[in-house]
Amino acid sequence: MQIAELLAVNARKYPDHEAIITPDSRHTWRQLHQQSLKLAGYLRQHYNINPGDRVALFMTNSYPWVLSYFAVINLGAILVPINARLSGEELGYILGDCQARLLLSSEQQASILASSTARCPTLLLDTADSMLSSTRDDFKPPAIQPQDACTLLYTSGTTGRPKGVLFNHLNILTVATTTAVEMGVNHNSRLLHMMPLTHSAPVHVFLLGGTLVGACHVVLSEFRPDLLLDWVERERTTHFFGAPVAFLLTAAQPDIGQRDLSSMQAWIYGGAPLSSEQIGKVSQAFGSNQFYCVYGLTEAGPSGTLLDPMEHSEKAGSIGKRGALHTEIRLVDEQLKDITDDRVGEILIRSEAMMQGYWNNPQATADCLTEDGWLHSGDLARRDAEGYLWVVGRKKDLIISGGVNIYPREIEALLEQHPAIVEVAVIGVPHEQWGETVKACVVLRQPLTNLAGELRHYLESRLADYKIPRLYQLCEALPRNANGKVMKHKLS
């Protein structure tokens, strides 16, 4: 089985079932399959796209986005989804790095396209319907094997230039199967997509997980709390995936208690855990306890761990204790020996969903993968007495002060509970005597008379003295990349 065959199967099994719903259109599985073949034929005829060629996709969530995804896959080419919020310079870097033969985009991205110096043919898909109506129906997909490369996703680049992460059909279908089994997705499900499909979880886990079983996809171009509530009610959706902030913002909507969210079977969040306090507030607001926490990373598919609804009452804030379907998890020390006590170690992941490697970067691939196929996550965690993992930070973010390890995430989690703080990033800065010292960069919702004094007093009863930040910086906002991740390397 390969990805494009999923459309052909669904077109035969569920020809008149709705596949893609957007604010502007509704398309069945038969229509999506037929139009993807037509677009593939157009790209072959007019741009000579062949198996293995890289075709970039630069637009917001839409029917043309989904259509383009399957058309490129039908060609045996390698799709390169690019976040629509990137700058022209960032776009140009990725197009050059992957040596894209073609860029598929829209008029909405015109200003960014104009600012890019990339030399790449560009096709705007705003008039896709008229384009397809004049295209022949005789395109025949090439023979495609499960081991053939099909997708190149670029990492978010929080510490420098993004790296291309290469996947084949088998990798992605493994993740899709995991989703269907673990989240109860079937052909009657209705998945609401509001997170950018250029990210690994939205596209591999949910778009492909739903497509695997013939579920319906409700696709919106942006996330807004009011839109989330509107579309759950309007389309009676059953599954939604979002970052934790999506749930926190929606829970704060004044009319959420009057909304009918009874169709929802699974609220899924990833990117960071929700604390016990946060999940309590969200559960009460949503009138549901069907929350799933998923942990993984792009290089893993993303596959990783799972905290299911039954576990949230006792273990909210944890990422779970087991690998999801098809996935193994280990916690190891610097010598890659398994940790059995409560010490901090690095999470390793192994699964058939894992990447083939970094694009044209064999050294980075070798640094990331062990000889026996385990992927270094770079995430540090502790395992509690019941076996649950609690992430304490990124290995690259570890602060060593006076020879003692300090984990920024532990400090950030406490400061985030302060009523005056909107968000915070904790970093290590050079110190002549101690090597490094701890600094907190904070964004406030209300002013503090003595920032350093008040925050230090707040932490004194909650944290060991050596972990308490000595330095504080007030920021208007934390620097973030297009995927919303904080770029700590830009703080100092």
C-alpha positions as CSV (number, residue, x, y, z in Angstrom):
1,M,0.0,0.0,0.0
2,Q,1.1,3.5,-0.7
3,I,-0.6,6.8,0.1
4,A,-2.2,7.6,-3.3
5,E,-3.9,4.3,-3.2
6,L,-5.9,5.4,-0.1
7,L,-7.8,7.8,-2.4
8,A,-8.6,5.2,-5.0
9,V,-9.9,2.8,-2.3
10,N,-12.0,5.5,-0.7
11,A,-13.4,6.5,-4.1
12,R,-14.5,2.9,-4.6
13,K,-15.8,2.3,-1.1
14,Y,-17.3,5.6,-0.2
15,P,-17.7,7.5,-3.6
16,D,-20.4,9.9,-2.5
17,H,-19.3,10.4,1.1
18,E,-17.9,13.8,1.8
19,A,-14.1,13.8,2.0
20,I,-13.2,17.5,2.4
21,I,-15.4,20.3,3.7
22,T,-14.1,23.9,3.7
23,P,-15.9,27.2,4.2
24,D,-16.1,27.5,0.4
25,S,-16.6,23.9,-0.9
26,R,-17.6,20.3,-0.2
27,H,-16.0,17.5,-2.1
28,T,-16.6,13.7,-2.1
29,W,-14.0,11.0,-2.1
30,R,-14.7,10.3,-5.8
31,Q,-14.2,14.0,-6.7
32,L,-11.0,14.3,-4.7
33,H,-9.6,11.2,-6.3
34,Q,-10.5,12.2,-9.8
35,Q,-9.3,15.8,-9.4
36,S,-6.0,14.7,-7.9
37,L,-5.3,12.6,-10.9
38,K,-6.2,15.5,-13.2
39,L,-3.9,17.8,-11.3
40,A,-1.1,15.2,-11.4
41,G,-1.6,15.0,-15.2
42,Y,-1.4,18.7,-15.5
43,L,1.8,18.9,-13.5
44,R,3.3,16.1,-15.6
45,Q,2.2,17.7,-18.9
46,H,3.1,21.3,-18.2
47,Y,6.1,21.0,-15.8
48,N,7.4,17.5,-16.5
49,I,7.3,16.5,-12.9
50,N,8.7,13.0,-12.5
51,P,9.2,10.5,-9.6
52,G,11.7,11.8,-7.0
53,D,11.3,15.5,-8.0
54,R,10.7,17.9,-5.2
55,V,7.4,19.9,-5.4
56,A,6.9,22.6,-2.7
57,L,3.5,23.6,-1.4
58,F,3.2,27.1,0.1
59,M,-0.3,28.0,1.1
60,T,-2.7,28.0,4.0
61,N,-5.1,25.0,4.8
62,S,-7.6,24.7,1.9
63,Y,-9.1,22.3,-0.6
64,P,-6.3,23.2,-3.1
65,W,-3.8,22.3,-0.4
66,V,-5.2,18.8,0.1
67,L,-5.7,18.3,-3.6
68,S,-2.1,19.3,-4.3
69,Y,-0.8,16.9,-1.6
70,F,-2.4,13.9,-3.3
71,A,-1.6,15.1,-6.8
72,V,2.1,15.3,-6.1
73,I,2.0,11.9,-4.3
74,N,0.3,10.4,-7.3
75,L,3.2,11.5,-9.5
76,G,5.7,9.7,-7.3
77,A,7.3,13.1,-6.5
78,I,8.4,14.3,-3.1
79,L,6.1,16.9,-1.5
80,V,7.7,19.7,0.4
81,P,5.0,21.4,2.6
82,I,6.2,24.9,3.7
83,N,4.5,26.9,6.4
84,A,2.6,29.8,4.9
85,R,3.7,32.2,7.6
86,L,7.4,32.0,6.6
87,S,9.2,35.0,5.2
88,G,10.4,35.3,1.7
89,E,14.0,34.7,2.9
90,E,13.0,31.6,4.8
91,L,11.0,30.3,1.8
92,G,13.9,30.9,-0.5
93,Y,16.2,28.9,1.8
94,I,14.0,25.8,1.8
95,L,13.3,25.9,-2.0
96,G,17.1,26.1,-2.6
97,D,18.0,23.5,0.0
98,C,15.6,20.9,-1.5
99,Q,16.1,22.0,-5.1
100,A,12.4,22.3,-5.8
101,R,11.3,21.8,-9.4
102,L,8.0,23.6,-8.8
103,L,6.3,25.7,-6.1
104,L,2.5,25.4,-5.7
105,S,1.0,28.5,-4.0
106,S,-1.9,31.0,-4.1
107,E,-2.5,34.7,-4.6
108,Q,-2.8,35.1,-0.9
109,Q,1.0,34.5,-0.6
110,A,1.8,37.0,-3.4
111,S,3.7,39.5,-1.3
112,I,5.9,36.8,0.3
113,L,6.5,35.2,-3.1
114,A,7.6,38.6,-4.4
115,S,10.1,39.1,-1.6
116,S,11.7,35.7,-2.1
117,T,14.9,35.5,-4.2
118,A,14.3,31.8,-5.0
119,R,14.6,30.8,-8.7
120,C,11.7,28.3,-8.9
121,P,8.7,28.0,-11.3
122,T,5.5,28.9,-9.4
123,L,2.0,27.8,-10.1
124,L,-0.9,29.6,-8.4
125,L,-3.8,27.4,-7.7
126,D,-6.5,30.0,-7.1
127,T,-8.2,28.9,-10.3
128,A,-7.7,25.2,-9.9
129,D,-11.2,24.3,-10.9
130,S,-10.9,25.9,-14.4
131,M,-7.4,24.5,-14.8
132,L,-8.7,21.0,-14.1
133,S,-11.7,21.3,-16.3
134,S,-9.4,21.6,-19.4
135,T,-7.1,18.8,-18.4
136,R,-7.2,15.3,-19.9
137,D,-8.4,12.3,-17.9
138,D,-5.8,9.9,-19.1
139,F,-3.1,10.3,-16.4
140,K,-1.8,6.9,-15.2
141,P,0.2,7.0,-11.9
142,P,3.7,5.4,-12.0
143,A,4.5,2.3,-10.0
144,I,5.1,3.4,-6.4
145,Q,6.6,1.3,-3.7
146,P,6.0,1.7,0.1
147,Q,9.8,2.4,0.5
148,D,9.8,5.3,-2.0
149,A,10.3,8.7,-0.6
150,C,7.2,10.9,-0.6
151,T,7.4,13.8,1.9
152,L,10.1,16.2,3.0
153,L,9.1,18.2,6.1
154,Y,11.4,21.0,7.4
155,T,12.0,21.3,11.1
156,S,11.1,24.5,12.8
157,G,14.6,25.7,13.2
158,T,14.6,27.0,16.8
159,T,18.4,26.8,17.0
160,G,19.4,27.7,13.4
161,R,18.5,26.8,9.8
162,P,15.7,24.2,9.5
163,K,16.6,20.7,8.3
164,G,14.6,18.6,5.8
165,V,13.2,15.4,7.3
166,L,12.6,12.7,4.6
167,F,9.8,10.1,4.9
168,N,8.6,7.3,2.7
169,H,5.1,5.9,2.3
170,L,5.6,3.2,4.9
171,N,6.7,5.7,7.5
172,I,3.5,7.8,7.1
173,L,1.1,4.9,6.8
174,T,2.5,3.6,10.1
175,V,1.6,6.9,11.8
176,A,-1.8,7.0,10.2
177,T,-2.6,3.5,11.4
178,T,-1.5,4.4,15.0
179,T,-4.0,7.3,14.9
180,A,-6.9,5.3,13.7
181,V,-6.4,2.6,16.4
182,E,-5.4,4.8,19.3
183,M,-8.0,7.6,18.7
184,G,-10.9,5.5,17.5
185,V,-11.0,7.2,14.0
186,N,-13.2,5.3,11.5
187,H,-15.2,6.1,8.3
188,N,-17.9,7.8,10.3
189,S,-15.5,10.2,12.0
190,R,-15.4,13.9,11.2
191,L,-12.0,15.4,11.8
192,L,-11.7,19.2,12.3
193,H,-8.4,20.6,11.0
194,M,-7.3,24.1,12.1
195,M,-3.6,23.6,12.8
196,P,-1.3,24.2,9.7
197,L,-1.2,21.0,7.6
198,T,2.5,21.8,7.0
199,H,3.3,20.4,10.4
200,S,3.9,16.7,10.9
201,A,1.1,15.9,13.3
202,P,-1.7,17.7,11.4
203,V,-0.7,16.1,8.1
204,H,0.7,12.7,8.9
205,V,-1.3,11.9,12.0
206,F,-4.7,13.4,11.3
207,L,-5.1,14.1,7.6
208,L,-3.6,10.7,6.7
209,G,-5.0,8.9,9.7
210,G,-8.5,10.0,8.7
211,T,-7.9,9.3,5.0
212,L,-6.7,5.8,5.9
213,V,-10.3,4.9,7.1
214,G,-12.3,7.2,4.9
215,A,-13.2,9.7,7.5
216,C,-14.5,13.2,6.6
217,H,-12.1,16.2,7.0
218,V,-13.3,19.7,7.9
219,V,-10.5,22.0,6.8
220,L,-10.1,25.6,8.0
221,S,-7.3,28.0,7.1
222,E,-6.8,29.4,10.6
223,F,-7.4,28.7,14.3
224,R,-9.7,31.0,16.3
225,P,-11.5,29.9,19.4
226,D,-14.9,31.2,18.1
227,L,-14.4,29.3,14.8
228,L,-13.6,26.1,16.7
229,L,-16.9,26.3,18.6
230,D,-18.8,27.3,15.4
231,W,-17.5,24.4,13.3
232,V,-17.9,21.7,15.9
233,E,-21.6,22.7,16.2
234,R,-22.1,23.2,12.4
235,E,-20.5,20.0,11.2
236,R,-20.9,17.8,14.3
237,T,-17.2,17.0,14.2
238,T,-15.8,14.2,16.3
239,H,-12.0,14.7,16.6
240,F,-9.8,17.8,16.9
241,F,-6.0,18.2,17.4
242,G,-4.4,21.4,18.5
243,A,-1.6,22.9,20.6
244,P,-2.4,23.4,24.3
245,V,-2.9,27.1,23.8
246,A,-5.8,26.4,21.4
247,F,-7.7,24.6,24.3
248,L,-6.8,27.3,26.8
249,L,-8.0,30.1,24.6
250,T,-11.2,28.3,23.7
251,A,-12.0,27.4,27.3
252,A,-11.9,31.2,28.0
253,Q,-14.7,31.9,25.5
254,P,-17.6,33.5,27.4
255,D,-20.3,31.5,25.6
256,I,-18.6,28.1,25.6
257,G,-21.1,26.8,28.2
258,Q,-24.0,27.5,25.7
259,R,-22.3,25.6,22.8
260,D,-23.2,22.1,21.8
261,L,-20.0,20.1,21.7
262,S,-21.6,16.7,22.4
263,S,-20.5,15.3,19.0
264,M,-16.8,15.4,20.0
265,Q,-15.3,12.0,20.9
266,A,-11.6,13.1,21.2
267,W,-9.9,16.3,22.1
268,I,-6.2,15.8,21.3
269,Y,-3.3,18.1,22.2
270,G,0.4,17.9,21.6
271,G,3.5,20.0,21.5
272,A,3.5,20.4,25.3
273,P,1.6,18.8,28.2
274,L,-1.3,20.6,29.9
275,S,-0.9,20.7,33.7
276,S,-3.4,19.2,36.1
277,E,-4.8,22.6,36.9
278,Q,-5.1,23.5,33.2
279,I,-6.7,20.2,32.2
280,G,-9.2,20.7,35.0
281,K,-10.3,24.1,33.7
282,V,-10.4,22.9,30.1
283,S,-12.4,19.8,31.0
284,Q,-14.9,21.8,32.9
285,A,-15.3,24.4,30.2
286,F,-15.6,21.8,27.4
287,G,-17.9,19.5,29.4
288,S,-15.7,16.6,28.5
289,N,-13.0,14.3,29.9
290,Q,-12.0,12.9,26.5
291,F,-8.6,14.5,26.3
292,Y,-5.6,12.8,24.8
293,C,-2.0,14.1,25.2
294,V,0.3,13.0,22.4
295,Y,4.1,13.3,22.5
296,G,6.5,12.9,19.6
297,L,8.7,14.9,17.2
298,T,8.9,15.5,13.5
299,E,11.8,13.1,13.0
300,A,9.8,10.3,14.6
301,G,6.9,10.7,12.2
302,P,5.6,12.0,14.7
303,S,5.3,8.9,16.8
304,G,5.9,8.7,20.5
305,T,3.9,8.4,23.7
306,L,0.2,8.8,24.6
307,L,-1.6,9.8,27.7
308,D,-5.2,8.7,27.3
309,P,-8.4,10.1,29.0
310,M,-8.5,7.5,31.8
311,E,-5.0,8.6,32.9
312,H,-5.5,12.4,33.0
313,S,-7.2,12.5,36.4
314,E,-4.0,11.3,38.1
315,K,-1.2,12.0,35.6
316,A,-2.1,15.3,33.7
317,G,1.2,17.0,32.9
318,S,2.9,13.7,32.1
319,I,3.3,12.4,28.5
320,G,2.3,8.9,29.4
321,K,4.2,5.7,30.2
322,R,4.0,3.7,27.0
323,G,4.9,4.1,23.3
324,A,1.8,4.5,21.1
325,L,1.0,1.6,18.7
326,H,4.0,0.6,16.6
327,T,6.3,2.6,18.9
328,E,8.9,1.8,21.5
329,I,10.2,4.2,24.1
330,R,13.3,4.2,26.3
331,L,14.8,6.6,28.9
332,V,18.6,6.5,28.9
333,D,21.7,8.1,30.5
334,E,24.7,9.5,28.6
335,Q,26.0,6.0,28.0
336,L,22.6,4.9,26.5
337,K,21.9,2.6,29.5
338,D,18.3,2.4,30.6
339,I,17.4,4.4,33.6
340,T,15.2,2.6,36.2
341,D,15.1,5.1,39.0
342,D,14.0,8.7,39.2
343,R,17.0,10.3,37.5
344,V,16.7,12.5,34.5
345,G,17.5,10.9,31.2
346,E,16.9,11.3,27.4
347,I,13.9,9.9,25.7
348,L,14.7,7.6,22.8
349,I,12.1,6.5,20.2
350,R,12.0,3.6,17.7
351,S,9.3,3.0,15.2
352,E,8.7,2.2,11.5
353,A,7.3,5.8,11.4
354,M,10.7,7.3,11.8
355,M,12.4,9.4,9.2
356,Q,14.7,8.0,6.5
357,G,17.1,10.8,7.5
358,Y,17.9,14.5,7.1
359,W,17.9,15.8,3.5
360,N,21.5,15.9,2.2
361,N,22.9,15.9,5.8
362,P,24.3,12.4,6.6
363,Q,26.3,13.7,9.6
364,A,23.2,15.1,11.3
365,T,21.4,11.9,10.6
366,A,24.2,9.8,12.1
367,D,24.2,12.1,15.2
368,C,20.4,11.6,15.6
369,L,20.1,7.9,15.2
370,T,21.8,5.1,17.1
371,E,23.3,2.0,15.4
372,D,20.3,-0.1,16.4
373,G,17.7,2.3,15.1
374,W,16.8,4.4,18.1
375,L,16.1,8.1,17.6
376,H,17.5,10.7,20.0
377,S,14.6,13.0,20.9
378,G,16.8,15.6,22.7
379,D,14.0,15.7,25.4
380,L,15.0,15.1,29.0
381,A,12.5,13.4,31.3
382,R,12.0,11.7,34.7
383,R,10.0,8.5,35.2
384,D,7.9,8.3,38.3
385,A,7.1,5.3,40.5
386,E,4.2,4.3,38.2
387,G,6.3,4.5,35.1
388,Y,5.0,7.8,33.7
389,L,7.4,10.2,32.0
390,W,7.6,13.9,32.9
391,V,9.5,16.1,30.5
392,V,11.9,18.5,32.3
393,G,13.4,20.2,29.2
394,R,15.4,20.0,26.1
395,K,18.9,18.6,26.2
396,K,20.2,21.6,24.3
397,D,18.5,23.9,26.9
398,L,20.2,22.3,29.9
399,I,21.9,24.8,32.2
400,I,25.0,23.8,34.1
401,S,25.7,26.2,36.9
402,G,28.6,25.4,39.3
403,G,28.6,21.8,37.9
404,V,24.9,21.3,38.8
405,N,22.3,20.5,36.2
406,I,19.3,22.9,36.0
407,Y,16.3,22.1,33.8
408,P,14.6,25.3,32.4
409,R,11.2,23.6,32.0
410,E,10.8,23.0,35.7
411,I,11.3,26.7,36.4
412,E,9.1,27.9,33.5
413,A,6.2,25.7,34.7
414,L,6.3,27.4,38.1
415,L,6.6,30.9,36.7
416,E,3.7,30.3,34.3
417,Q,1.4,29.9,37.3
418,H,2.2,33.4,38.5
419,P,-0.9,35.6,37.9
420,A,1.1,38.5,36.4
421,I,3.0,36.3,33.8
422,V,1.7,35.6,30.3
423,E,4.6,33.5,29.2
424,V,8.2,32.9,30.1
425,A,11.4,31.4,28.8
426,V,14.3,30.4,31.0
427,I,17.8,30.3,29.6
428,G,21.4,30.0,30.8
429,V,23.8,32.9,30.3
430,P,27.6,32.9,30.8
431,H,28.9,33.6,34.4
432,E,32.6,34.1,35.2
433,Q,32.5,32.0,38.4
434,W,29.7,29.5,37.9
435,G,30.0,28.9,34.2
436,E,26.3,29.7,33.7
437,T,23.6,31.4,35.7
438,V,19.9,31.3,35.3
439,K,17.9,34.0,33.6
440,A,14.1,34.3,33.1
441,C,12.7,36.3,30.2
442,V,9.1,37.2,31.0
443,V,6.1,38.7,29.3
444,L,3.7,40.3,31.8
445,R,-0.1,40.8,31.7
446,Q,0.2,43.4,34.5
447,P,3.2,45.4,35.7
448,L,5.3,44.3,38.7
449,T,6.9,47.1,40.9
450,N,10.0,45.0,41.5
451,L,10.2,42.3,38.8
452,A,13.3,40.4,40.2
453,G,12.3,40.8,43.8
454,E,8.7,39.7,43.5
455,L,9.5,36.7,41.2
456,R,12.3,35.6,43.4
457,H,10.0,35.8,46.5
458,Y,7.4,33.8,44.6
459,L,9.8,31.0,43.8
460,E,11.6,30.8,47.2
461,S,9.1,28.4,48.7
462,R,8.6,26.4,45.5
463,L,12.1,25.8,44.2
464,A,15.6,25.0,45.4
465,D,17.7,28.2,45.8
466,Y,20.3,27.2,43.2
467,K,17.5,26.9,40.5
468,I,16.0,30.3,41.1
469,P,16.9,32.8,38.3
470,R,19.4,35.5,39.3
471,L,18.6,37.6,36.2
472,Y,15.3,38.8,34.8
473,Q,14.4,40.4,31.6
474,L,11.0,42.0,30.7
475,C,10.0,41.3,27.1
476,E,7.1,42.6,25.0
477,A,6.9,39.1,23.4
478,L,9.1,36.0,23.2
479,P,10.7,35.5,19.8
480,R,9.0,32.6,18.0
481,N,9.5,30.9,14.6
482,A,6.6,30.3,12.1
483,N,5.6,27.2,13.9
484,G,5.1,29.1,17.2
485,K,8.1,27.6,19.0
486,V,10.2,29.9,21.2
487,M,13.6,30.6,19.7
488,K,15.7,30.7,22.8
489,H,18.9,31.3,20.8
490,K,17.6,34.8,20.2
491,L,17.4,35.5,23.9
492,S,20.5,36.5,25.8
